[in-house]
Amino acid sequence: MKQAFPVLTLLLAGSLAAQVSVGGVATTDVGSAVTAGTMKDADSQAKDTKFDRSLSTLASVDRAASASTHASIQHSMWWYESHSASVSNHGSLSSRDTSFKGTADTTGAGNTPGAHTITFTFSAKEATKGTFSVSLSGWASKNGKAAGKVTIGSNSWEWKSGDMAVRKSVEATIDSTGTAVVVTSSGAAALSGAGSESYWGSFAVSFAPTPATYKCTITDNKDGCTGGPALAGTISSSPFGHTATLKLTGAAKSTFGLLLHSADGKTVKLPNGCPIFIDPIAPSVFTTSATGEATHRVGIPGNRELKFSVGDLVLEFSSTGLDIKTSNTLTIECKKS
């Protein structure tokens, strides 16, 4: 019976440690402010505020007015490696009152309405070649406006409401000294009377290292036991990663088993002489076929150096009771080629 089992993030946590880091800092005061008639609200983050995940502000007056800024940093390390930073601004006004007057704004230096700036620094432990992808887009109503500018070294891109979205990319090498990505953005809307006005802007930058090529191998540790099942495997690769296809033979028929993983591959012997991992993780249940066979497919990210071991544990039921048999173990290792 064929079964498909992914290698869990838990198993690969160590090997997926990012080589690239991103940090953010408010280069100016960063805030949002609204007014609705005689009421007003404001929220801000002070200049030089640092963050490694997110920074947010939110100002609101009932349901009549709201304005917000959200900056975030994200890392993707699974099938493809990418590191991104973004700033988004949003403001809205709405009223049925013909005498209503309100405003929604981004705020900057001194918490006054206008543009604010956030600087992200992309750095790497070692010199890392890759591509920065830049996206600037947004929208504003008749009495609203939004704008943004992204600067990376000598390259700069700008967008304002009414423009088409901007999508650009530039190759770069980042290292431990860091590469600054400066995002300056603004938004404003005003409403007099009944109706609605709004603005939003989204300004994002991501860095994707140039993919390296990795080759994976499977080594039989030849540590099986007498009368135990046999486990063998092959590796196939594609642009989306690697797949280890593992074939179990000689096991008890139509029974239950566990596919076990181990980060270090260390085993001890059961009383019957069969090997079992000292610290097994990410167990996956399977059943054997009527001929005592099973097939597992283990998905492996294509962008990581890693090493782990796998082995099968099978339950054997007989008239004398229950016995546990384990297969030989296999070590799967992927290295940069």
C-alpha positions as CSV (number, residue, x, y, z in Angstrom):
1,M,0.0,0.0,0.0
2,K,1.4,3.4,-1.0
3,Q,1.5,6.1,1.6
4,A,2.8,9.7,1.4
5,F,4.5,11.2,4.4
6,P,6.0,14.7,4.5
7,V,9.1,15.4,6.6
8,L,7.8,17.6,9.3
9,T,9.1,21.1,10.1
10,L,10.1,19.8,13.5
11,L,12.6,17.4,12.0
12,L,14.2,20.1,9.7
13,A,14.0,23.0,12.1
14,G,17.8,23.2,12.6
15,S,18.6,22.9,8.9
16,L,16.1,25.6,8.0
17,A,17.7,28.3,10.0
18,A,17.8,31.4,8.0
19,Q,21.1,32.8,6.7
20,V,19.4,36.1,5.9
21,S,17.9,38.4,8.5
22,V,15.8,41.5,8.3
23,G,15.3,44.3,10.8
24,G,13.2,47.4,10.7
25,V,13.4,50.8,12.3
26,A,11.1,53.9,12.2
27,T,13.3,56.5,10.6
28,T,10.7,59.1,11.4
29,D,7.8,59.1,13.8
30,V,5.3,56.7,12.2
31,G,1.6,57.2,12.9
32,S,-2.0,57.6,12.0
33,A,-4.6,60.3,12.9
34,V,-8.3,60.9,12.3
35,T,-10.9,63.6,13.0
36,A,-14.6,63.2,12.9
37,G,-16.4,66.5,13.8
38,T,-15.2,67.5,17.2
39,M,-13.7,64.1,17.9
40,K,-10.2,63.0,17.1
41,D,-7.8,60.1,17.7
42,A,-4.1,59.5,16.9
43,D,-1.6,56.7,17.4
44,S,2.1,56.6,16.7
45,Q,5.4,54.8,17.1
46,A,8.3,57.0,17.9
47,K,11.3,57.6,15.7
48,D,14.1,55.0,16.2
49,T,11.6,52.3,17.3
50,K,13.1,49.0,16.2
51,F,11.3,45.8,15.3
52,D,12.0,42.4,13.8
53,R,8.4,41.3,13.1
54,S,5.8,44.1,13.0
55,L,5.0,47.7,13.8
56,S,1.5,49.0,13.8
57,T,-0.6,52.1,14.5
58,L,-4.4,52.5,14.6
59,A,-6.5,55.6,15.1
60,S,-10.3,55.5,15.0
61,V,-13.5,57.4,15.9
62,D,-16.5,55.1,16.2
63,R,-17.4,53.9,12.8
64,A,-16.9,57.2,11.2
65,A,-13.2,57.4,10.7
66,S,-10.2,55.1,10.9
67,A,-6.5,55.2,9.8
68,S,-3.8,52.6,10.2
69,T,-0.2,51.7,9.3
70,H,1.2,48.3,9.5
71,A,4.8,47.3,8.8
72,S,5.8,43.6,8.8
73,I,8.7,41.3,8.2
74,Q,8.3,37.7,7.1
75,H,10.6,34.8,6.2
76,S,9.8,31.8,4.1
77,M,12.2,28.9,4.4
78,W,10.3,25.8,3.2
79,W,10.4,25.0,-0.5
80,Y,11.8,28.4,-1.6
81,E,13.7,30.9,0.5
82,S,12.4,34.4,0.6
83,H,12.6,37.3,3.0
84,S,10.1,40.2,2.8
85,A,9.3,43.5,4.4
86,S,6.2,45.6,3.7
87,V,4.4,48.8,4.8
88,S,0.7,49.3,4.2
89,N,-1.4,52.4,5.0
90,H,-5.2,52.5,5.1
91,G,-7.7,55.3,5.9
92,S,-11.4,55.5,5.6
93,L,-14.2,58.0,6.4
94,S,-17.9,57.3,6.2
95,S,-21.0,59.3,7.3
96,R,-24.7,59.8,6.5
97,D,-24.7,63.2,8.2
98,T,-24.7,66.1,5.6
99,S,-22.9,68.3,8.1
100,F,-20.1,65.8,8.8
101,K,-16.5,66.9,8.4
102,G,-13.6,64.4,8.9
103,T,-10.1,63.6,8.0
104,A,-7.8,60.5,7.9
105,D,-4.1,60.8,7.6
106,T,-0.7,59.1,7.9
107,T,1.5,61.1,10.3
108,G,5.3,61.5,10.2
109,A,7.9,63.7,12.0
110,G,6.4,65.4,15.1
111,N,3.2,63.3,14.5
112,T,1.9,65.9,12.0
113,P,0.0,64.7,8.9
114,G,2.3,63.7,6.1
115,A,4.7,61.0,5.0
116,H,6.6,58.7,7.3
117,T,9.6,56.6,6.7
118,I,10.6,53.1,7.8
119,T,14.0,51.6,7.0
120,F,14.5,47.8,6.7
121,T,18.0,46.3,6.7
122,F,18.6,43.0,4.9
123,S,21.8,41.3,6.0
124,A,23.4,37.8,5.6
125,K,26.0,35.9,7.6
126,E,27.9,35.4,4.3
127,A,27.9,37.3,1.1
128,T,24.7,36.2,-0.6
129,K,23.6,36.9,-4.2
130,G,20.0,37.3,-4.9
131,T,17.2,39.4,-6.3
132,F,15.2,42.2,-4.6
133,S,11.6,42.3,-5.9
134,V,9.7,45.6,-5.3
135,S,6.0,46.2,-5.4
136,L,4.2,49.5,-5.0
137,S,0.4,49.8,-5.4
138,G,-2.7,51.3,-3.9
139,W,-5.8,53.3,-4.5
140,A,-7.6,56.5,-3.3
141,S,-11.0,58.0,-3.7
142,K,-11.8,61.4,-5.2
143,N,-10.8,63.3,-2.1
144,G,-8.1,60.9,-1.0
145,K,-4.5,60.4,-2.0
146,A,-1.7,57.9,-1.3
147,A,1.9,57.7,-2.3
148,G,5.0,55.6,-1.7
149,K,8.7,55.5,-2.5
150,V,11.1,52.6,-2.2
151,T,14.9,53.1,-2.3
152,I,17.6,50.4,-2.4
153,G,21.0,51.9,-2.8
154,S,21.1,54.0,-6.0
155,N,17.7,52.5,-7.2
156,S,14.5,54.3,-6.4
157,W,10.9,53.7,-7.4
158,E,7.8,55.9,-6.8
159,W,4.1,55.4,-7.0
160,K,1.1,57.7,-6.3
161,S,-2.7,57.2,-6.4
162,G,-3.8,57.2,-10.0
163,D,-0.7,55.4,-11.3
164,M,-0.5,51.8,-12.4
165,A,1.1,49.4,-9.9
166,V,4.9,49.3,-10.0
167,R,6.7,46.0,-10.1
168,K,10.5,46.0,-10.4
169,S,13.4,43.8,-9.5
170,V,17.1,44.3,-9.1
171,E,20.0,41.9,-8.5
172,A,22.1,42.5,-5.4
173,T,24.6,40.9,-3.0
174,I,23.9,41.3,0.7
175,D,26.4,40.6,3.5
176,S,26.9,41.2,7.2
177,T,27.1,44.9,6.8
178,G,23.5,45.0,5.6
179,T,21.6,46.6,2.7
180,A,19.2,49.4,3.6
181,V,15.7,49.4,2.0
182,V,14.0,52.7,2.7
183,V,10.2,52.9,2.4
184,T,8.6,56.4,2.6
185,S,4.8,56.5,2.3
186,S,1.8,58.7,2.9
187,G,-2.0,58.7,2.7
188,A,-4.8,61.3,3.3
189,A,-8.5,61.6,2.9
190,A,-11.1,64.2,3.7
191,L,-14.9,64.0,3.8
192,S,-17.4,66.9,4.0
193,G,-21.0,65.9,4.2
194,A,-22.6,62.5,3.7
195,G,-20.6,59.8,1.8
196,S,-17.3,58.0,2.0
197,E,-13.7,58.6,1.2
198,S,-10.6,56.3,1.6
199,Y,-7.1,55.6,0.7
200,W,-4.7,52.6,0.8
201,G,-1.2,51.9,-0.2
202,S,0.9,48.8,-0.1
203,F,4.7,48.9,-0.5
204,A,6.6,45.6,-0.3
205,V,10.2,44.4,-0.9
206,S,11.4,40.8,-0.9
207,F,14.8,39.3,-1.2
208,A,15.2,35.8,-2.7
209,P,18.8,34.3,-2.6
210,T,19.9,32.8,-5.9
211,P,19.0,29.1,-5.6
212,A,21.9,26.7,-5.1
213,T,21.9,23.2,-6.4
214,Y,21.6,20.4,-3.8
215,K,22.1,16.7,-4.3
216,C,20.6,14.1,-2.0
217,T,21.8,10.5,-1.3
218,I,20.4,7.6,0.7
219,T,22.8,5.3,2.7
220,D,21.8,1.9,4.0
221,N,23.2,1.6,7.5
222,K,22.9,-2.2,7.3
223,D,21.8,-2.5,10.9
224,G,18.7,-4.7,10.4
225,C,17.9,-7.8,12.5
226,T,17.4,-11.4,11.7
227,G,13.8,-12.0,10.4
228,G,13.2,-8.2,10.3
229,P,11.8,-6.3,7.3
230,A,14.1,-4.6,4.8
231,L,13.9,-0.9,3.9
232,A,15.4,0.5,0.7
233,G,15.1,3.9,-1.0
234,T,15.7,6.1,-4.0
235,I,15.8,9.9,-4.5
236,S,14.2,11.9,-7.3
237,S,14.6,15.6,-7.8
238,S,12.6,18.3,-9.5
239,P,12.5,22.2,-9.5
240,F,10.1,21.9,-6.5
241,G,12.4,19.8,-4.3
242,H,13.4,16.2,-3.7
243,T,11.4,13.1,-3.0
244,A,12.7,10.0,-1.2
245,T,10.7,6.9,-2.2
246,L,11.1,4.2,0.5
247,K,10.1,0.6,-0.1
248,L,9.5,-1.8,2.8
249,T,9.5,-5.5,2.1
250,G,9.5,-8.7,4.2
251,A,7.2,-7.2,6.9
252,A,4.2,-8.9,8.6
253,K,1.2,-8.9,6.3
254,S,-1.8,-6.5,6.7
255,T,-0.6,-5.0,9.9
256,F,0.2,-1.5,11.3
257,G,3.5,0.2,11.4
258,L,5.3,3.5,12.0
259,L,7.7,5.4,9.8
260,L,10.1,6.9,12.2
261,H,12.5,9.8,11.7
262,S,15.7,10.7,13.6
263,A,17.8,13.9,13.6
264,D,21.0,12.1,14.6
265,G,20.3,8.5,13.5
266,K,21.4,7.0,16.9
267,T,19.9,3.6,17.7
268,V,19.7,0.9,20.4
269,K,18.9,-2.7,20.1
270,L,15.6,-4.2,21.1
271,P,15.7,-7.6,23.0
272,N,15.1,-9.3,19.6
273,G,18.1,-7.5,18.2
274,C,16.2,-5.1,16.0
275,P,17.4,-1.4,15.9
276,I,15.2,1.5,17.1
277,F,16.0,5.2,17.2
278,I,17.0,6.5,20.7
279,D,15.2,9.8,19.9
280,P,12.5,9.2,17.2
281,I,10.4,12.1,16.0
282,A,7.7,12.8,13.5
283,P,6.2,9.2,13.5
284,S,3.7,8.5,10.7
285,V,1.3,5.5,10.8
286,F,1.0,3.2,7.8
287,T,-0.3,-0.3,7.0
288,T,1.4,-3.1,5.1
289,S,-0.1,-4.9,2.2
290,A,-1.3,-8.5,1.9
291,T,2.3,-9.3,0.8
292,G,4.0,-7.4,3.7
293,E,5.1,-4.4,1.7
294,A,4.6,-0.6,2.1
295,T,5.8,2.4,0.2
296,H,6.6,5.8,1.7
297,R,7.3,9.1,0.0
298,V,9.2,11.7,2.0
299,G,9.1,15.3,0.6
300,I,12.4,17.2,1.1
301,P,12.9,20.9,0.5
302,G,15.3,21.5,-2.4
303,N,17.1,24.5,-0.9
304,R,18.7,23.1,2.2
305,E,21.7,21.1,3.4
306,L,20.3,18.5,5.8
307,K,20.9,15.1,7.2
308,F,18.4,12.7,9.0
309,S,17.6,9.0,9.3
310,V,14.4,7.0,8.7
311,G,13.3,3.5,9.7
312,D,10.2,1.4,10.0
313,L,8.6,-0.2,13.0
314,V,6.1,-3.0,12.3
315,L,3.7,-4.8,14.7
316,E,3.6,-8.6,14.4
317,F,0.6,-10.4,15.9
318,S,0.7,-14.2,16.5
319,S,-0.9,-16.8,18.7
320,T,1.9,-16.2,21.2
321,G,1.2,-12.5,21.4
322,L,2.6,-9.2,20.0
323,D,6.1,-8.7,18.7
324,I,7.8,-5.6,17.4
325,K,10.1,-5.8,14.4
326,T,12.0,-2.9,12.9
327,S,13.8,-2.5,9.6
328,N,17.3,-1.4,8.9
329,T,17.7,2.3,9.0
330,L,18.5,4.7,6.1
331,T,20.4,8.0,6.3
332,I,19.2,10.7,3.9
333,E,21.7,13.5,3.3
334,C,21.5,16.5,1.0
335,K,24.6,18.6,0.2
336,K,25.3,21.6,-2.0
337,S,26.7,20.3,-5.2
